[in-house]
Amino acid sequence: MKKLILILFASALLCEGIQAASFEPVWGRDGMLVTSVGPAAWAGQQVLENGGNAVDAAIATAFAAGVAHPFSSGLGGGMFAVVHDASDGSNTTLDARETAPAAATAEFYVKNPDSIRSGARSVAVPGLVQGAWALHQKYGSMPWKDLLEPAIKMASEGYRVEIWHHNVVKRVAERLKENPETQRTQTVDGMAPPLGWNHVQEDLAETLRWIQKKGEKALAVGPIAEKIAKATDNAVTELDLARYKVKWREPIRGSYRDYEIISMPPPSSGGVLLVQMLNILSRHDLGSMNHGSSEYVHLLASTMKMAFEDRAENFGDSDFYDVPVERLISMKYADQQAARFNPNGQVKARADHPQVPDDDGTTHISVIDKNGNAIAITQTINTLFGSKITVPGTGIVLNNEMDDFSIGPELANAWGATGSMANAVAPGKRPLSSMTPTIVLRDGSPVMVIGSPMGTLIITTVLQTLINVIDFEFDAQRAVNAARFHHQWKPDRLTIEPEFPIEVRERLQALGYELREFSIIGAAELAVFDPEACMFWGGADGRRDSKAAPVNISKVARPSETVQCIGTRRNTAEAVPD
Ligand code: DON
């Protein structure tokens, strides 16, 4: 990794300031924030420049992201966070996942399968505000109210609608007619806000001010809770909202080459699958293969298939179902799985289902600060505009996270994922997720922070991007840019991005793959710290409206000077030229 980062260093010197995805990684001396919601990046960047830590910055960006991309995440949704605390070297995860209401039953959705994807019954109890509050209580260094300010500013003064926002709303504008409040607040006379439009969300600004004042319980009790219950016809009751609790969970840990992987445990499948796949792949010298060749794609796709087979069979909320995590991430299991790989043919699938992976209801934020604190937050309302319900007078768009439950072995969710009883609906249970916020450590300190939106494709996006850095020594931007592919066992087909050449496609077809081209797979948001150079790098994914926001507070080091580098004090003269 080090070698290539330094090779690209010279050209990257021209890239200071917030930038859209570029051909070179963005660099910073004092920290890095990368997010799939570019227009919200300034919020966290400003926090870091004002002396806030990585968690402060991520919270400010998370709230701002819900304003800038209200179709992708926000107060009506949930989140996972993975945190590294440099002060004691600890790693932990926060589960602020949405939760099934007390009255939810599996039978209801089996009889009414359409109601799980949109409308009042698709809404699970939101956890985002409590999640942000819990993170702040444990790690925050700036006042809570300051972290809400950028979001309030964007909501009350408005922000300029750019192409991503316009196109996304255009795609769903017709469907928003079902909900007059969403149409009123998110469209202009029923149509997507035009390019350059100043998008003001006054109700949302008021709600954010309320959260600024009331904190943790702002949405859980009182007038807003009442309005949420009313907007969902009591599918989510005031009692559900009042009872919601976030959970601190032990991370999933794995090791790959010289790196330690810290990721999200159930109710996400992301961390376990990531580690399972890396365990299997650690038996191969990936770096000596041709990146993107049919042999490479076949090896990874076979690995993905096996991991997603486990996802369909074994995964659900671990508070309700005994997910065999230890077995799945053990090297013994990796041995058994690795032996199933057939270089000349398929690991066979058992069934097929339709797949509709065309959505944008999730955002990701990766941050590392100058002291070595790191946080990866993935937050979601599930699919575009979630349930499509906006709570009248609040600007809160409610999630449709109930769709991440499994309602029958043959019924796929919006992401084509099927599941077992392990992920059946039950009161107070959290639906299975694919969100994979991940921190990668080397010698105990964070060197990469990563995550992505896009349902089941999140996990394979994170996998490939990490391999691009670790095995192929790609710099942060190239690792993010490289064409991706995805396999999830069912449906038994290999999804590839358009860049794959015809010869590779033909060889993959000869190996038995049914190919399906998809214009984009995931959006990897990668922040890298290079301890040798004492530099931060950002790879923002141009597949979405992403940005890498560097932090450069300290002045450029001179040959005689030293600067504080994460975990060590070292001379940075060669690494940080003027
Ligand atoms: O938790 C999950 O896995 C899904 N609700 C994530 C949905 C998603 O990533 C939509 N984004 N593009």
Boltz pocket constraint, residues with backbone or C-beta under 6 A from the ligand:
constraints:
  - pocket:
      binder: B
      contacts: [[A, 359], [A, 360], [A, 361], [A, 362], [A, 363], [A, 380], [A, 381], [A, 382], [A, 383], [A, 401], [A, 404], [A, 432], [A, 433], [A, 434], [A, 435], [A, 452], [A, 453], [A, 454], [A, 455], [A, 456], [A, 458]]
      max_distance: 6.0
